[in-house]
Every structure is written in C-alpha cells, then in structure tokens.
Amino acid sequence: MEDRNGSKSSRETFDLANRGMSDEVLNCVMPYIHDPKDRDAVSLVCRRWYDLDALTRKHITIALCYTTSPDRLRRRFPHLESLKLKGKPRAAMFNLIMEDWGGYVTPWVKEIAEYFDCLKVLHFRRMIVKDSDLELLAKARGRVLLVLKLDKCSGFSTDGLLHVGRSCKKTGYLNRTENYALFKGCTFSEKNNTTWNLRTLFLEESQIVDKDGEWLHELALNNTVLETLNFFMTELAKVRFEDLELIARNCRSLISMKISDYEVLDLVGFFRAATALEEFAGGSFSEQPDKYSAVAFPRRLCRLGLNYMGKNEMPIVFPFASLLKKLDLLYCLLDTEDHCLLIQKCPNLEVLEARDVIGDRGLEVLAQSCKKLRRLRIERGDDEQEMEDEEGVVSQRGLMALARGCLEIEYVAIYVSDITNAALECIGTHSKNLCDFRLVLLEREERITDLPVDNGVRALLRGCQKLRRFALYLRSGGLTDVGLSYIGQYSPNVRWMLLGYVGESDAGLLAFSRGCPSLQKLEMRGCCFSEHALAVAVMQLTSLRYLWVQGYRASETGRDLLVMARPFWNIELIPSRGVIINAQDGEPVGIEHPAHILAYYSLAGPRTDFPSTVIPLHPASFLTL
C-alpha cells in the first residue's frame, strides 16, 4: 500500500522490517546498544524486542531505590552484570535529610544473594548497609563479585568489611559442574575455567565504625588482583602501613589507592612496591618538611590528591607535575599564590578540584596553563579562614578567564562571591562542550555587581547546547520570573536541575514548567512558590520523574499538593524541624530546617519503611478532614 506520494506507509514499512529482522541479527545488534535511553526505546518496539532487551541488558542504574522493588528488577532483568542503586536524596550529603530517612540495602542484598547469578559489579550510593548485609553478600556473591562500591553509605563497621576481605580468597579453577551452577544464563566470556577475585573496593565518604584494621589485613593476604582500593574521607584510621605494602606487592595491577589521613613518610615502602600506581589520594604531613625529600612517587602516577600539603611540602610534587592529569587540592593548606605556582607546572591537567582560595588569579593561571582541562570543581572554603591573598575569592573575573582559556571544559561546579551577566554570557559563547554546569553564589558580599542575571542565564543556556545537568543557586533577587521562564525555554536537553532562591512568584514557576521537555529530576531550595503552583508545575513537566523541594510556602496539611496526585506517583512530606549545629566558635546553636517535599514515580507503590519524621501524602488521608 502506498500513500499519495508513492511511498509505503510507515506501518507497512515497520511490518516489513520486523519480519525481516531475524533473532540472529537482533542477537548480534543488541550487545552494541549500551545507552539506557536507546535500550528503553528498543524495548518499546514490540514484545520480542522487549524480551531480548530483558535477557541481554547488562547494567541498570536505579536513581532512587523506592522506584521499584528487588523482585520486579529480577523478573525484568534476570542476567544483570552491573547494578547501581541510590538511596537517600542528594540533600543527605548536606545534612538536610535525617539519617534514618530510609534507603536500606537489606531487601536488595537478599534478592541479589539468591537470584542474581551473573552480577559482578555492585554500587550502593547513600544507602544504609549493615554488617549482616556485607556478610551475606560475601558468602553468596564473593566468589564472582569484581567491583563493590559503598559510596557515601552508613550503618556498617569494619566487621562487615572483614567478611569482604576474607571472601577474596583465590578459589582455584572451577570444574564444569561448578561453572554451570555459578554462571547459568550469563553471557560474559570469562565464565569458563576462571578464578574470581575482587578488583575494586570503594568506600569513599562512607560512615564506618572503625573497630580494627583486620579487614585490610585479610584483603592484603587473600587478594592478588586488586586494582582499586578507596577509603578516602573515612574514619578508618586503624589500618597498618605494612598491609598497604603487602597489597602493593601482591597486587601488581594496583592502579588506584585513596586512603584516609595517614603519615606520608610511612608510605615510602608502599610507593616503592606499587609500580603500576596511577592514582593516589589521602595521607597527611606531620613531620619536618625536609624529611619528605625521601618520598618518591611511582613513575606512572598521574592523578594526585595530598591532604594537608602546605607550601613547604609542595616541592615533592614538582618532579612529576607535568605528568599530572588530575589534581585534588580540596584539603591542601595552600594560599592563592601557592595554587598558581603549582598549576603552572601542570600543563596536562584535565581535572582540578580546589577550594575558592584559588581565587581569580588562580583561575587565570589555570586558563593560561591548562588547555586540556575538562573538569573543574571549586568548593567553598572556610569562612573564618584568613586568606593570605586578598584575591582569594572567585568572581566573574575568574569565570571569564576560564571560559576563554579552557575551551575543552565539560564540567564546572563552582562557588563564587560575585557574578555578572557578562560572565555567564562569556561561558555561553566559549564553552561549547559544557555538559554539566553548577554555580552557587555565596553570601559573603553584601552587594553583588550585577543582579538579576536573567540575560546571562539565557545566553549561557542558548550557547551551551550540550548541557544535560544545570544548577543555579543564587540569592533573593538573583533571578526574576522572566529569568526563570528563560530556563524553561532554553533547556531542551537538560535532564537534572537544581534551583535555589530563584523567581519572584508562582507565575515564574509556571512559565518555567511549560518548557524543559527533557527534565527528569528537579531539586529546589529557598523558593517563594506555593504548594499549588509546585503541584501544577509537576503536571506540566511531562518528563519529570523526581521532585525534591525544601523551603516553600507550606500549608499545615499539604492538601494543595494533591493536585499532582496520580497513579504510581508517591508524595512524601518532611515537616519543618529544629536541629542543633555547631557555630563557628564551636558553641551549639539551634536552627530551623524548613519543610521538605519529595515526590517520585514508583512501580512498587508507597514504601513501608517510613520513619516517624516522614509523612506519606495520598488522597485517602484527607477524607476525614
């Protein structure tokens, strides 16, 4: 059948393609489709493609652990090889979410232990993990697990890690019967006659009860193939440097080691043995500077972060600075000029992390010296810290230098003390590869040079067509309703967004929500919007799957939020609460945390592990009001 132009109808074309696409061809094509969005699109074509996607999907990321259930995941993707699972909202990283909010791994670990025979990569992020979870995981999957990441997790101790370390024992070659039992249904090629051992153990920024260092000793004794060990920014202080050296000697493929605060002089033997090491972070400096001349880093080292390194210790980096591709200065004790001196010696730098003491002068040196830079993260320094250089703040001057000098930049997360429209326009003009942009305007300066930044934001969004993640955290008056509408209008591809202290009224939010066709995850803080406007905006954002808001015009009941109630959409409230924090002088002070809204799609329905501080919101709860 042909249309008036002589071409075949789309339905007939699809039928022909469907009949002509054999299972053999599909089986050849599917392994080369990796992007989750492409996979999702393929699975919607027909039932046959849906089933084939289910059988061949290797990796899944679940952005919130309550959006589905462990058994539903198992039924949908029985042969997963890699799983990333996130628990608490991002706000938990800034102490805005209670520790007992939820995000327990126990039901997931039970399902993994019993059914996921092919799983070899497991990544838990911001979740509550118990020692018993790690024990079960080690017993049931320790033989096949190659990567275990406990990323910003809590609830466990070194007793749980001990089970992981002991599960790394080399088991010898598997016979044919063991292979079939262990790998039935799996597709990866290594399954025949293979010994298994943990390649990656990642614990960075997790809250771990440190009972002893036996877990590392067991890991050192039993593992011979470790490639990455990371317990950076943890309280694990009872490890022995002899065990680190043993790991380096036994694991010749070790390429990344990130540890807690540990005297660098005690690591001389480790550095000597770790000949393949490419990344190191952690350590500390507590001895006289001249003693550190004995420290020699491995020749392949190209990613470095040394905690508490000061001006006097900095020369130990100079001999190999030109080889560095990544430099983490977040926890160094350097002033602005020290940053400038070190950065000048790193022409091949691709990733830099520092605090805002780097200043505009440091960013100018970075722009002049590091043309390959792709990622930049500038965190907020301590407000009470005495800067040795009056230029130890970041403003529009540094941003403009960065945009003009580092044309390959893809990721920028930066705290600034001042901003102008011209600086944002400059980014839009020059940073054509920018995929992820996050800017926070600090409260240090009473007067900001150029607010609101409506036109600058519009120019940035129009110029950076590759942008997928966008965060803008300003102050009152920083962005008008018109500027908020610009964000909606000029963010066609942005999938995640964080907005703080933007807009003037509900009208701005509603104008914003008529755009953003790809937005899946929205986080907002300190805004003036009503519950009704938030609910209407959610209904207009057609791709939205997740909403978190703190600081809005809350009512006593939250009734107006029911405008966004619909099937599979969970709404949770966290009422305002008082919390105690330590002031700059160390004295405890009480502050008020505003109310939160969390709403998200879930195939599993409302969760059942609510703490008393979380109130589930659904229409039935208002029937008696």
C-alpha positions as CSV (number, residue, x, y, z in Angstrom):
1,M,0.0,0.0,0.0
2,E,1.3,3.4,-1.0
3,D,0.4,6.9,0.0
4,R,-0.3,9.8,-2.4
5,N,3.4,10.5,-2.8
6,G,4.1,6.9,-3.9
7,S,5.8,5.9,-0.6
8,K,4.9,2.9,1.6
9,S,3.0,3.6,4.8
10,S,5.0,3.7,8.0
11,R,3.1,0.7,9.4
12,E,3.9,-1.4,6.4
13,T,7.5,-0.4,6.5
14,F,7.7,-1.4,10.2
15,D,6.0,-4.7,9.5
16,L,8.5,-5.5,6.8
17,A,11.4,-4.5,9.0
18,N,10.0,-6.5,11.9
19,R,9.5,-9.6,9.7
20,G,13.0,-9.2,8.1
21,M,14.8,-8.7,11.4
22,S,15.7,-12.3,12.5
23,D,16.6,-13.2,16.0
24,E,20.1,-14.0,14.9
25,V,20.5,-10.4,13.6
26,L,19.0,-8.9,16.7
27,N,21.3,-11.0,18.9
28,C,24.3,-9.5,17.0
29,V,23.0,-6.0,17.3
30,M,21.8,-5.8,20.9
31,P,25.3,-6.1,22.5
32,Y,26.3,-2.9,20.8
33,I,23.4,-0.9,22.2
34,H,24.6,0.5,25.6
35,D,22.9,3.8,26.2
36,P,19.9,3.3,28.6
37,K,17.7,5.6,26.6
38,D,18.4,3.6,23.4
39,R,17.7,0.4,25.3
40,D,14.4,1.8,26.6
41,A,13.4,2.8,23.1
42,V,14.3,-0.6,21.7
43,S,12.2,-2.4,24.4
44,L,9.1,-0.5,23.3
45,V,9.2,-1.6,19.7
46,C,7.5,-5.0,20.2
47,R,7.2,-7.8,22.7
48,R,10.0,-9.8,21.0
49,W,12.4,-6.8,21.4
50,Y,11.3,-6.2,24.9
51,D,12.1,-9.8,25.9
52,L,15.5,-9.7,24.1
53,D,16.4,-6.5,26.0
54,A,15.4,-8.1,29.2
55,L,17.8,-11.1,28.5
56,T,20.7,-9.0,27.3
57,R,20.7,-5.8,29.5
58,K,24.0,-5.8,31.4
59,H,23.8,-2.6,33.5
60,I,21.0,-0.8,35.3
61,T,21.1,2.4,37.4
62,I,18.2,3.0,39.8
63,A,18.2,6.6,40.8
64,L,16.0,6.0,43.9
65,C,15.7,2.6,45.5
66,Y,12.0,3.1,46.1
67,T,11.1,3.5,42.4
68,T,10.9,-0.3,42.0
69,S,11.3,-3.5,44.1
70,P,14.1,-6.1,44.1
71,D,11.9,-8.9,42.8
72,R,10.5,-6.7,40.0
73,L,14.1,-5.9,38.9
74,R,15.0,-9.6,39.0
75,R,12.0,-10.5,36.9
76,R,12.6,-7.8,34.3
77,F,16.4,-8.2,34.0
78,P,17.5,-11.6,35.3
79,H,21.0,-11.6,33.8
80,L,22.3,-8.2,35.1
81,E,26.1,-8.0,35.4
82,S,26.2,-4.5,36.9
83,L,23.8,-2.6,39.3
84,K,24.0,0.9,40.7
85,L,21.4,1.7,43.3
86,K,20.9,5.1,45.0
87,G,19.1,5.6,48.3
88,K,18.7,8.9,50.2
89,P,18.1,12.1,48.2
90,R,21.2,14.2,47.3
91,A,20.3,16.6,50.2
92,A,21.6,14.0,52.6
93,M,25.1,14.9,51.6
94,F,24.5,18.4,53.1
95,N,22.9,17.0,56.3
96,L,19.4,18.1,55.2
97,I,18.0,14.6,55.5
98,M,17.7,12.6,58.7
99,E,20.0,9.5,58.9
100,D,17.0,7.2,59.4
101,W,15.1,8.5,56.4
102,G,15.5,5.2,54.7
103,G,17.4,3.7,51.8
104,Y,18.2,0.2,53.3
105,V,20.1,-2.3,51.2
106,T,18.9,-5.4,53.1
107,P,16.0,-6.4,50.7
108,W,18.2,-5.8,47.7
109,V,21.1,-7.8,49.1
110,K,18.7,-10.7,49.9
111,E,17.5,-10.7,46.3
112,I,21.0,-10.4,44.9
113,A,22.3,-13.2,47.0
114,E,19.6,-15.6,45.9
115,Y,19.0,-14.8,42.3
116,F,21.4,-12.5,40.5
117,D,23.9,-15.2,39.5
118,C,25.7,-13.0,36.8
119,L,26.2,-9.9,38.9
120,K,29.8,-8.9,39.2
121,V,29.6,-5.1,39.7
122,L,27.6,-3.6,42.6
123,H,27.4,0.1,43.6
124,F,25.3,1.3,46.5
125,R,25.2,5.1,47.0
126,R,23.8,7.0,50.0
127,M,22.3,3.8,51.5
128,I,22.2,2.2,54.9
129,V,24.3,-1.0,54.9
130,K,24.5,-3.4,57.8
131,D,27.4,-5.8,58.6
132,S,25.0,-8.7,58.1
133,D,24.3,-7.4,54.5
134,L,28.0,-7.5,53.8
135,E,28.3,-10.9,55.3
136,L,25.5,-12.3,53.2
137,L,26.9,-10.6,50.1
138,A,30.4,-12.0,50.7
139,K,29.1,-15.6,51.2
140,A,26.7,-15.6,48.3
141,R,28.5,-13.5,45.7
142,G,32.0,-13.0,47.0
143,R,33.2,-15.6,44.5
144,V,32.0,-13.6,41.4
145,L,31.9,-10.0,42.6
146,L,34.6,-7.9,40.9
147,V,33.5,-4.5,42.0
148,L,31.9,-3.4,45.3
149,K,31.2,0.3,45.9
150,L,29.8,1.5,49.1
151,D,29.6,5.2,48.2
152,K,28.6,7.6,51.0
153,C,26.9,4.8,52.8
154,S,26.5,4.3,56.6
155,G,25.4,1.7,59.1
156,F,28.3,-0.8,58.9
157,S,31.6,-1.4,60.6
158,T,35.0,-2.9,59.8
159,D,33.4,-6.3,61.0
160,G,31.4,-6.2,57.8
161,L,34.4,-5.4,55.7
162,L,36.2,-8.3,57.3
163,H,33.8,-10.6,55.5
164,V,34.5,-8.9,52.3
165,G,38.3,-9.3,52.8
166,R,38.0,-13.0,53.6
167,S,35.8,-13.6,50.5
168,C,38.7,-12.6,48.3
169,K,40.5,-15.9,48.7
170,K,41.5,-17.4,45.4
171,T,39.4,-20.4,44.9
172,G,41.3,-22.2,42.1
173,Y,39.8,-23.2,38.7
174,L,36.2,-24.2,38.6
175,N,35.2,-27.6,37.2
176,R,32.5,-27.9,34.6
177,T,29.7,-28.6,37.1
178,E,30.7,-25.6,39.3
179,N,30.8,-23.3,36.2
180,Y,27.3,-24.2,35.2
181,A,25.9,-23.8,38.7
182,L,27.6,-20.5,39.2
183,F,27.1,-18.9,35.8
184,K,24.0,-20.4,34.3
185,G,22.3,-17.9,31.9
186,C,25.3,-15.5,32.0
187,T,26.7,-14.1,28.8
188,F,30.2,-12.9,29.7
189,S,33.1,-14.6,28.1
190,E,35.2,-15.1,31.2
191,K,32.9,-17.7,32.8
192,N,34.8,-20.8,31.7
193,N,37.6,-22.0,34.0
194,T,38.1,-18.7,35.7
195,T,39.2,-17.8,39.2
196,W,37.4,-14.7,40.6
197,N,38.7,-12.0,42.9
198,L,37.7,-8.5,43.9
199,R,39.1,-5.9,41.6
200,T,37.6,-2.8,43.2
201,L,36.6,-1.9,46.8
202,F,35.3,1.6,47.1
203,L,34.3,3.1,50.4
204,E,34.8,6.9,49.9
205,E,33.0,9.2,52.3
206,S,31.2,6.3,54.0
207,Q,30.5,6.5,57.7
208,I,32.2,3.3,59.0
209,V,32.6,2.3,62.6
210,D,36.4,1.6,62.9
211,K,36.9,-1.3,65.2
212,D,40.2,-2.6,63.9
213,G,42.3,-3.0,60.8
214,E,41.8,-6.7,60.3
215,W,39.6,-6.2,57.3
216,L,42.6,-4.7,55.4
217,H,45.0,-7.4,56.6
218,E,42.6,-10.1,55.3
219,L,42.3,-8.2,52.0
220,A,46.1,-8.0,51.7
221,L,46.5,-11.7,52.4
222,N,43.8,-13.0,50.2
223,N,43.7,-10.7,47.2
224,T,46.1,-10.8,44.3
225,V,44.2,-8.9,41.6
226,L,43.1,-5.7,43.3
227,E,43.1,-2.7,41.0
228,T,41.4,0.0,43.1
229,L,41.1,0.5,46.8
230,N,39.4,3.6,48.1
231,F,38.7,4.5,51.7
232,F,39.3,8.2,51.2
233,M,37.5,10.6,53.5
234,T,36.5,7.9,56.0
235,E,37.4,7.5,59.7
236,L,39.3,4.3,59.0
237,A,42.5,5.1,61.0
238,K,43.5,1.7,62.4
239,V,44.9,0.3,59.2
240,R,48.6,-0.7,59.2
241,F,51.0,0.6,56.5
242,E,52.5,-3.0,56.3
243,D,49.2,-4.2,54.9
244,L,49.2,-1.4,52.3
245,E,52.7,-2.5,51.3
246,L,51.5,-6.1,51.1
247,I,48.7,-5.2,48.8
248,A,51.1,-3.3,46.6
249,R,53.4,-6.3,46.4
250,N,50.7,-8.9,45.9
251,C,48.5,-6.9,43.5
252,R,50.8,-6.0,40.6
253,S,47.8,-4.5,38.8
254,L,47.0,-1.9,41.5
255,I,46.4,1.4,39.8
256,S,44.4,3.5,42.3
257,M,44.8,3.9,46.1
258,K,42.9,6.5,48.0
259,I,43.3,6.3,51.8
260,S,42.4,8.3,54.9
261,D,44.7,10.6,56.8
262,Y,48.0,8.6,57.1
263,E,51.5,9.9,57.5
264,V,53.1,10.1,54.1
265,L,56.6,9.1,55.4
266,D,55.1,5.7,56.4
267,L,54.1,5.1,52.8
268,V,57.6,5.1,51.3
269,G,57.6,1.3,51.1
270,F,54.1,1.3,49.6
271,F,55.1,3.7,46.9
272,R,58.2,1.7,46.1
273,A,56.2,-1.5,45.7
274,A,53.2,0.0,43.8
275,T,54.9,0.3,40.4
276,A,51.7,0.4,38.4
277,L,50.0,3.0,40.5
278,E,48.4,5.8,38.6
279,E,46.3,7.5,41.3
280,F,46.9,8.3,44.9
281,A,44.9,10.5,47.4
282,G,44.9,10.9,51.1
283,G,47.8,10.9,53.5
284,S,49.0,13.7,55.8
285,F,52.1,15.7,56.7
286,S,53.1,16.0,60.4
287,E,56.9,15.9,60.2
288,Q,59.5,18.5,59.4
289,P,59.4,19.4,55.7
290,D,62.9,18.4,54.9
291,K,62.2,14.8,55.8
292,Y,59.8,14.4,52.8
293,S,62.6,14.5,50.3
294,A,62.8,10.7,50.9
295,V,59.3,10.3,49.4
296,A,59.5,9.1,45.8
297,F,56.2,8.5,44.0
298,P,55.6,5.8,41.4
299,R,56.6,6.7,37.9
300,R,53.1,6.2,36.4
301,L,51.3,8.5,38.9
302,C,49.1,11.0,37.0
303,R,46.2,11.6,39.4
304,L,47.0,13.0,42.8
305,G,45.4,14.4,46.0
306,L,47.5,15.0,49.1
307,N,45.7,16.1,52.3
308,Y,47.2,18.8,54.4
309,M,50.0,19.5,52.0
310,G,51.4,23.0,52.7
311,K,53.8,25.4,50.9
312,N,56.8,23.6,52.4
313,E,55.8,20.1,51.3
314,M,54.6,21.2,47.8
315,P,58.0,20.7,46.1
316,I,57.7,16.9,46.4
317,V,55.1,17.2,43.6
318,F,57.2,19.3,41.2
319,P,59.3,16.5,39.7
320,F,56.3,14.8,38.1
321,A,53.8,17.8,38.0
322,S,54.0,17.9,34.2
323,L,52.6,14.3,34.0
324,L,49.5,15.1,36.2
325,K,46.1,14.8,34.6
326,K,44.1,15.1,37.8
327,L,44.9,17.2,40.9
328,D,42.8,17.3,44.1
329,L,43.7,20.3,46.2
330,L,40.5,20.4,48.3
331,Y,42.2,19.5,51.5
332,C,45.6,21.2,51.0
333,L,46.9,24.1,53.1
334,L,47.8,26.4,50.2
335,D,47.2,30.1,49.6
336,T,46.4,31.7,46.2
337,E,50.0,32.1,45.0
338,D,50.8,28.5,46.0
339,H,48.0,27.4,43.8
340,C,49.3,29.5,41.0
341,L,52.8,28.1,41.3
342,L,51.7,24.5,41.3
343,I,49.2,24.8,38.5
344,Q,51.7,26.5,36.2
345,K,53.7,23.2,36.4
346,C,50.8,21.1,35.3
347,P,50.2,21.7,31.6
348,N,48.5,18.4,31.0
349,L,45.9,18.8,33.7
350,E,42.4,17.6,32.8
351,V,40.7,17.6,36.2
352,L,41.2,20.1,39.0
353,E,39.4,20.2,42.4
354,A,40.2,23.0,44.8
355,R,38.6,25.5,47.2
356,D,37.8,29.1,46.4
357,V,41.1,30.2,48.0
358,I,42.5,29.6,44.5
359,G,41.0,32.9,43.7
360,D,40.5,34.7,40.3
361,R,44.3,34.8,40.0
362,G,44.5,31.0,40.2
363,L,41.7,30.6,37.6
364,E,43.6,33.0,35.3
365,V,46.8,30.9,35.6
366,L,44.7,27.7,35.1
367,A,43.2,29.2,31.9
368,Q,46.7,30.1,30.6
369,S,48.5,26.9,31.5
370,C,46.0,24.0,31.3
371,K,44.4,24.0,27.8
372,K,43.3,20.3,28.2
373,L,41.2,21.0,31.3
374,R,37.8,19.2,31.1
375,R,36.5,19.2,34.7
376,L,36.7,21.9,37.3
377,R,35.3,21.8,40.8
378,I,35.8,24.8,43.2
379,E,34.3,24.3,46.6
380,R,33.6,26.8,49.3
381,G,36.4,27.5,51.8
382,D,36.0,28.1,55.5
383,D,34.5,31.5,56.0
384,E,36.7,32.1,59.0
385,Q,39.9,31.1,57.2
386,E,42.3,34.0,56.9
387,M,43.3,34.3,53.3
388,E,46.9,35.3,52.8
389,D,46.0,36.9,49.4
390,E,43.2,39.4,49.1
391,E,42.4,37.8,45.7
392,G,41.5,34.5,47.5
393,V,37.9,34.6,46.2
394,V,36.3,33.6,42.9
395,S,34.2,36.0,40.9
396,Q,33.2,36.8,37.3
397,R,36.8,37.7,36.5
398,G,38.0,34.1,37.1
399,L,34.9,32.7,35.3
400,M,35.5,34.7,32.2
401,A,39.2,33.8,32.1
402,L,38.3,30.1,32.4
403,A,35.7,30.3,29.6
404,R,38.1,32.0,27.2
405,G,41.2,29.8,28.1
406,C,39.8,26.3,28.6
407,L,37.7,25.6,25.5
408,E,37.5,21.8,26.2
409,I,35.8,22.3,29.5
410,E,32.9,19.8,30.0
411,Y,32.1,20.1,33.8
412,V,32.1,23.2,36.0
413,A,30.9,23.2,39.7
414,I,31.9,26.5,41.3
415,Y,31.2,28.7,44.3
416,V,31.5,32.4,43.5
417,S,31.5,35.5,45.7
418,D,30.3,37.8,42.8
419,I,28.8,37.3,39.4
420,T,27.7,39.3,36.3
421,N,25.6,38.7,33.3
422,A,28.7,39.2,31.1
423,A,30.5,36.3,32.8
424,L,27.6,33.9,32.1
425,E,27.3,35.2,28.5
426,C,31.1,34.5,28.1
427,I,30.6,30.9,29.2
428,G,27.8,30.5,26.6
429,T,30.0,32.0,23.9
430,H,33.1,29.9,24.5
431,S,32.2,26.7,26.4
432,K,30.6,24.7,23.7
433,N,31.4,21.3,25.2
434,L,29.9,22.1,28.6
435,C,27.6,19.2,29.7
436,D,27.3,20.0,33.4
437,F,27.3,23.5,34.9
438,R,26.7,24.3,38.6
439,L,27.1,27.7,40.2
440,V,26.5,28.8,43.8
441,L,26.5,32.5,44.7
442,L,27.9,32.9,48.3
443,E,26.5,35.3,50.9
444,R,29.9,36.8,51.7
445,E,29.5,40.1,49.8
446,E,26.7,42.5,50.7
447,R,26.5,43.9,47.2
448,I,26.6,41.8,44.0
449,T,27.8,43.6,40.9
450,D,25.1,42.7,38.5
451,L,21.7,41.2,39.6
452,P,19.4,39.8,38.3
453,V,21.3,37.6,35.9
454,D,18.3,36.8,33.6
455,N,20.1,37.7,30.4
456,G,23.3,35.9,31.4
457,V,21.5,32.7,32.1
458,R,19.6,32.9,28.8
459,A,22.9,33.4,26.9
460,L,24.6,30.5,28.7
461,L,21.7,28.1,28.0
462,R,21.4,29.2,24.4
463,G,25.2,28.8,23.8
464,C,25.8,25.5,25.7
465,Q,23.7,23.1,23.6
466,K,25.3,20.0,25.1
467,L,24.1,20.9,28.6
468,R,22.4,18.0,30.4
469,R,22.8,19.0,34.1
470,F,22.3,22.5,35.4
471,A,22.4,24.0,38.9
472,L,21.9,27.7,39.8
473,Y,21.9,28.7,43.4
474,L,21.6,32.4,43.9
475,R,20.1,34.8,46.5
476,S,16.9,36.7,46.7
477,G,16.6,39.0,43.6
478,G,19.2,36.9,41.7
479,L,16.7,35.7,39.0
480,T,13.3,37.2,38.2
481,D,10.2,35.4,36.9
482,V,11.4,36.3,33.4
483,G,14.8,34.7,34.0
484,L,13.0,31.6,35.3
485,S,11.0,31.4,32.2
486,Y,14.2,31.6,30.2
487,I,15.5,28.5,31.9
488,G,12.4,26.6,30.9
489,Q,12.5,27.9,27.3
490,Y,16.2,27.3,26.7
491,S,16.8,24.0,28.4
492,P,15.6,21.5,25.8
493,N,18.1,18.7,26.8
494,V,18.7,19.3,30.5
495,R,17.7,16.2,32.5
496,W,18.7,17.3,36.0
497,M,18.3,20.7,37.6
498,L,18.9,22.3,41.0
499,L,17.5,25.8,41.5
500,G,18.0,27.8,44.7
501,Y,16.5,31.2,45.5
502,V,15.2,31.9,42.0
503,G,12.0,33.5,40.8
504,E,9.6,36.0,42.3
505,S,6.2,34.4,42.2
506,D,4.2,31.4,41.2
507,A,3.9,32.8,37.7
508,G,7.6,32.4,37.2
509,L,7.5,28.7,38.2
510,L,4.5,28.0,35.9
511,A,6.3,29.7,33.0
512,F,9.4,27.6,33.7
513,S,7.3,24.4,33.8
514,R,5.9,25.0,30.3
515,G,9.5,24.3,29.0
516,C,12.1,21.8,30.0
517,P,10.8,18.9,27.9
518,S,13.6,16.5,28.9
519,L,13.7,17.3,32.7
520,Q,13.5,14.2,34.7
521,K,14.8,15.3,38.1
522,L,14.2,18.7,39.7
523,E,15.5,19.9,43.1
524,M,14.7,23.3,44.6
525,R,15.6,25.2,47.7
526,G,14.6,28.5,49.3
527,C,11.9,29.5,46.8
528,C,8.8,31.5,47.2
529,F,6.4,29.2,45.5
530,S,3.1,27.9,46.8
531,E,2.1,24.2,47.1
532,H,-0.5,24.6,44.4
533,A,2.0,26.1,42.0
534,L,4.5,23.3,42.7
535,A,1.8,20.7,42.0
536,V,0.7,22.3,38.8
537,A,4.3,22.7,37.6
538,V,4.9,19.0,38.2
539,M,1.9,18.2,36.0
540,Q,3.2,20.4,33.2
541,L,6.8,19.0,33.3
542,T,5.9,15.9,31.2
543,S,9.2,14.0,31.6
544,L,9.6,14.7,35.4
545,R,10.2,11.6,37.5
546,Y,11.5,13.1,40.7
547,L,11.0,16.2,42.7
548,W,12.6,17.4,45.9
549,V,11.8,20.8,47.4
550,Q,12.9,22.4,50.7
551,G,11.7,25.9,51.6
552,Y,8.4,26.9,50.0
553,R,5.1,28.4,51.1
554,A,3.9,25.3,53.1
555,S,0.4,24.8,54.4
556,E,-0.5,23.0,57.6
557,T,-1.9,19.9,55.7
558,G,-0.3,19.9,52.3
559,R,-3.7,19.4,50.7
560,D,-2.8,21.5,47.6
561,L,-0.1,19.1,46.7
562,L,-2.7,16.6,45.8
563,V,-3.2,18.4,42.5
564,M,-0.2,16.3,41.3
565,A,-1.6,13.0,42.8
566,R,-1.8,10.3,40.2
567,P,-1.1,6.5,39.8
568,F,2.4,5.4,40.6
569,W,3.3,8.9,42.0
570,N,4.5,8.9,45.6
571,I,4.4,12.1,47.7
572,E,6.2,12.4,51.0
573,L,6.4,15.3,53.4
574,I,9.0,16.1,56.0
575,P,7.7,18.8,58.3
576,S,10.0,21.6,59.4
577,R,12.1,20.7,62.4
578,G,14.7,22.2,64.7
579,V,18.3,21.0,64.6
580,I,21.4,21.7,66.7
581,I,24.6,22.6,64.8
582,N,28.0,23.9,66.0
583,A,28.6,27.6,65.3
584,Q,32.0,28.9,64.1
585,D,33.0,29.4,67.7
586,G,32.2,25.8,68.5
587,E,29.1,26.6,70.5
588,P,25.9,24.7,69.7
589,V,23.1,26.7,68.2
590,G,19.6,25.8,67.2
591,I,18.3,26.4,63.7
592,E,15.1,25.7,61.8
593,H,15.1,23.3,58.8
594,P,12.2,24.2,56.5
595,A,9.7,21.5,55.4
596,H,10.6,19.2,52.5
597,I,8.6,17.7,49.7
598,L,9.7,14.5,48.0
599,A,7.7,13.1,45.1
600,Y,8.7,10.4,42.6
601,Y,7.4,7.7,40.3
602,S,7.4,4.2,41.7
603,L,6.3,0.9,40.2
604,A,6.5,-0.6,43.7
605,G,3.8,1.7,45.3
606,P,4.2,3.6,48.6
607,R,7.2,2.4,50.7
608,T,6.6,0.8,54.1
609,D,9.7,1.8,56.0
610,F,8.8,5.4,56.8
611,P,10.4,6.8,59.9
612,S,8.1,9.0,62.1
613,T,9.6,12.1,60.6
614,V,8.3,11.3,57.2
615,I,4.6,11.7,56.3
616,P,3.2,9.9,53.2
617,L,0.7,12.0,51.4
618,H,-2.2,10.5,49.5
619,P,-5.8,11.5,48.8
620,A,-7.3,9.0,51.3
621,S,-5.6,10.8,54.2
622,F,-7.9,13.8,53.6
623,L,-11.2,12.0,53.6
624,T,-11.8,12.6,57.3
625,L,-10.6,16.2,57.3
